[in-house]
């Protein structure tokens, strides 16, 4: 199995090649299909529009969101073709990483004149906080005057 840095590097190289050849201005779906095909030719397992279920508090939400590309079952690639990336786009990808327990994701915006400014690497370093039972209980305190 390839290291995650090698996988993400290959995805970036493939995206750069597509952007260099076609430029900005196409729909996200076009870049998604082309990037998936290019990665598959490179020997990667790539799933497009992979549905992800969420289970929270006993409630199951089927296909709560879809991952644009899932590369080798561990790298999430979120593709955009918008004027400018906003902080909410990175937060969206980070949420996908946390919910799927994946380590790394790439946010790639194909709309810029060059692709370099449109690539963000997002790392899931979330570790659920374990709260001890003593912190969950309200401490008894004397009434204040």
C-alpha positions as a Markdown table, in Angstrom:
| # | Residue | x | y | z |
|---|---|---|---|---|
| 1 | Unk | 0.0 | 0.0 | 0.0 |
| 2 | Unk | 1.3 | 3.4 | -0.9 |
| 3 | Unk | 2.0 | 6.0 | 1.7 |
| 4 | Unk | -0.7 | 8.7 | 2.0 |
| 5 | Unk | 1.8 | 11.5 | 1.0 |
| 6 | Unk | 2.6 | 9.6 | -2.2 |
| 7 | Unk | -1.1 | 9.2 | -2.9 |
| 8 | Unk | -1.9 | 12.9 | -2.3 |
| 9 | Unk | 1.2 | 13.9 | -4.4 |
| 10 | Unk | 0.0 | 11.8 | -7.3 |
| 11 | Unk | -3.5 | 13.3 | -7.0 |
| 12 | Unk | -2.0 | 16.8 | -7.1 |
| 13 | Unk | 0.2 | 16.0 | -10.0 |
| 14 | Unk | -2.7 | 14.6 | -12.0 |
| 15 | Unk | -4.9 | 17.6 | -11.2 |
| 16 | Unk | -2.1 | 20.0 | -12.3 |
| 17 | Unk | -1.9 | 18.1 | -15.6 |
| 18 | Unk | -5.6 | 18.3 | -16.2 |
| 19 | Unk | -5.7 | 22.0 | -15.3 |
| 20 | Unk | -2.7 | 22.7 | -17.5 |
| 21 | Unk | -4.3 | 21.0 | -20.5 |
| 22 | Unk | -7.9 | 22.2 | -20.1 |
| 23 | Unk | -7.6 | 25.4 | -17.9 |
| 24 | Unk | -10.3 | 26.8 | -15.7 |
| 25 | Unk | -14.0 | 27.2 | -16.5 |
| 26 | Unk | -15.4 | 23.6 | -16.7 |
| 27 | Unk | -18.0 | 22.1 | -14.4 |
| 28 | Unk | -16.8 | 20.3 | -11.2 |
| 29 | Unk | -18.2 | 17.1 | -12.6 |
| 30 | Unk | -15.9 | 17.3 | -15.7 |
| 31 | Unk | -12.8 | 17.7 | -13.5 |
| 32 | Unk | -14.1 | 14.9 | -11.3 |
| 33 | Unk | -14.5 | 12.4 | -14.1 |
| 34 | Unk | -11.2 | 13.3 | -15.7 |
| 35 | Unk | -9.2 | 13.1 | -12.4 |
| 36 | Unk | -10.8 | 9.8 | -11.5 |
| 37 | Unk | -10.0 | 8.3 | -14.8 |
| 38 | Unk | -6.4 | 9.5 | -14.7 |
| 39 | Unk | -5.9 | 8.2 | -11.2 |
| 40 | Unk | -7.4 | 4.8 | -12.2 |
| 41 | Unk | -4.9 | 4.6 | -15.1 |
| 42 | Unk | -2.2 | 5.2 | -12.5 |
| 43 | Unk | -3.3 | 2.1 | -10.7 |
| 44 | Unk | -5.4 | 3.7 | -7.9 |
| 45 | Unk | -8.8 | 2.5 | -6.7 |
| 46 | Unk | -11.1 | 5.5 | -7.1 |
| 47 | Unk | -14.7 | 5.8 | -6.1 |
| 48 | Unk | -16.8 | 8.7 | -7.4 |
| 49 | Unk | -19.7 | 10.2 | -5.5 |
| 50 | Unk | -19.3 | 7.7 | -2.8 |
| 51 | Unk | -22.3 | 8.0 | -0.4 |
| 52 | Unk | -21.6 | 8.2 | 3.3 |
| 53 | Unk | -24.1 | 7.4 | 6.0 |
| 54 | Unk | -24.1 | 9.1 | 9.4 |
| 55 | Unk | -25.3 | 7.4 | 12.5 |
| 56 | Unk | -25.8 | 9.7 | 15.5 |
| 57 | Unk | -27.7 | 9.1 | 18.7 |
| 58 | Unk | -29.3 | 6.0 | 17.2 |
| 59 | Unk | -30.5 | 7.8 | 14.1 |
| 60 | Unk | -29.3 | 6.7 | 10.8 |
| 61 | Unk | -29.1 | 9.2 | 7.9 |
| 62 | Unk | -28.4 | 7.3 | 4.7 |
| 63 | Unk | -26.3 | 9.1 | 2.1 |
| 64 | Unk | -25.9 | 12.2 | 4.3 |
| 65 | Unk | -23.2 | 13.4 | 2.0 |
| 66 | Unk | -21.2 | 12.2 | -1.0 |
| 67 | Unk | -17.5 | 12.2 | -1.4 |
| 68 | Unk | -16.4 | 13.5 | -4.7 |
| 69 | Unk | -13.5 | 11.1 | -5.0 |
| 70 | Unk | -12.2 | 8.5 | -2.5 |
| 71 | Unk | -8.8 | 7.3 | -3.5 |
| 72 | Unk | -7.5 | 4.0 | -2.2 |
| 73 | Unk | -10.2 | 4.0 | 0.4 |
| 74 | Unk | -8.4 | 6.6 | 2.5 |
| 75 | Unk | -7.8 | 9.9 | 0.7 |
| 76 | Unk | -10.9 | 12.2 | 0.3 |
| 77 | Unk | -10.8 | 14.6 | -2.6 |
| 78 | Unk | -13.3 | 17.4 | -2.7 |
| 79 | Unk | -13.4 | 19.2 | -6.1 |
| 80 | Unk | -14.6 | 22.7 | -6.7 |
| 81 | Unk | -14.8 | 25.0 | -9.7 |
| 82 | Unk | -15.6 | 28.3 | -8.0 |
| 83 | Unk | -14.2 | 31.8 | -8.0 |
| 84 | Unk | -12.6 | 31.5 | -4.6 |
| 85 | Unk | -12.2 | 28.9 | -1.8 |
| 86 | Unk | -13.7 | 30.0 | 1.5 |
| 87 | Unk | -13.0 | 28.7 | 5.0 |
| 88 | Unk | -16.3 | 26.8 | 4.9 |
| 89 | Unk | -15.0 | 24.6 | 2.2 |
| 90 | Unk | -12.1 | 23.4 | 4.3 |
| 91 | Unk | -14.4 | 23.0 | 7.3 |
| 92 | Unk | -16.7 | 20.9 | 5.1 |
| 93 | Unk | -13.8 | 18.6 | 4.1 |
| 94 | Unk | -12.6 | 18.3 | 7.7 |
| 95 | Unk | -16.1 | 17.2 | 8.8 |
| 96 | Unk | -16.1 | 14.6 | 6.0 |
| 97 | Unk | -12.7 | 13.4 | 7.3 |
| 98 | Unk | -13.9 | 13.2 | 10.9 |
| 99 | Unk | -17.1 | 11.4 | 10.0 |
| 100 | Unk | -15.3 | 8.8 | 7.9 |
| 101 | Unk | -12.3 | 8.6 | 10.2 |
| 102 | Unk | -10.0 | 9.3 | 7.3 |
| 103 | Unk | -6.6 | 10.9 | 7.9 |
| 104 | Unk | -6.1 | 13.3 | 4.9 |
| 105 | Unk | -8.2 | 15.1 | 2.3 |
| 106 | Unk | -7.5 | 17.4 | -0.6 |
| 107 | Unk | -9.6 | 20.4 | -1.6 |
| 108 | Unk | -8.9 | 21.2 | -5.2 |
| 109 | Unk | -10.4 | 24.3 | -6.9 |
| 110 | Unk | -9.9 | 24.2 | -10.7 |
| 111 | Unk | -11.3 | 27.7 | -11.3 |
| 112 | Unk | -8.1 | 29.7 | -10.8 |
| 113 | Unk | -5.7 | 30.9 | -13.5 |
| 114 | Unk | -3.2 | 28.5 | -11.9 |
| 115 | Unk | -4.1 | 25.5 | -9.8 |
| 116 | Unk | -1.4 | 26.0 | -7.1 |
| 117 | Unk | -3.4 | 28.6 | -5.2 |
| 118 | Unk | -6.5 | 26.3 | -5.4 |
| 119 | Unk | -5.1 | 23.3 | -3.5 |
| 120 | Unk | -5.6 | 22.8 | 0.2 |
| 121 | Unk | -4.4 | 19.8 | 2.2 |
| 122 | Unk | -6.6 | 19.1 | 5.2 |
| 123 | Unk | -5.5 | 16.8 | 8.0 |
| 124 | Unk | -7.8 | 15.1 | 10.5 |
| 125 | Unk | -6.1 | 15.3 | 13.8 |
| 126 | Unk | -9.3 | 15.1 | 15.7 |
| 127 | Unk | -9.2 | 13.0 | 18.8 |
| 128 | Unk | -12.5 | 12.7 | 20.7 |
| 129 | Unk | -12.3 | 14.2 | 24.2 |
| 130 | Unk | -12.9 | 11.7 | 26.9 |
| 131 | Unk | -14.6 | 13.4 | 29.8 |
| 132 | Unk | -14.3 | 11.7 | 33.1 |
| 133 | Unk | -17.5 | 10.9 | 35.1 |
| 134 | Unk | -16.5 | 13.5 | 37.7 |
| 135 | Unk | -16.5 | 16.2 | 35.1 |
| 136 | Unk | -19.9 | 15.2 | 33.8 |
| 137 | Unk | -21.5 | 15.6 | 37.2 |
| 138 | Unk | -22.4 | 19.0 | 38.6 |
| 139 | Unk | -20.4 | 19.7 | 41.7 |
| 140 | Unk | -22.5 | 20.6 | 44.7 |
| 141 | Unk | -21.8 | 24.0 | 45.8 |
| 142 | Unk | -22.9 | 26.3 | 48.6 |
| 143 | Unk | -25.4 | 29.0 | 47.5 |
| 144 | Unk | -23.7 | 32.3 | 46.9 |
| 145 | Unk | -24.9 | 35.5 | 48.6 |
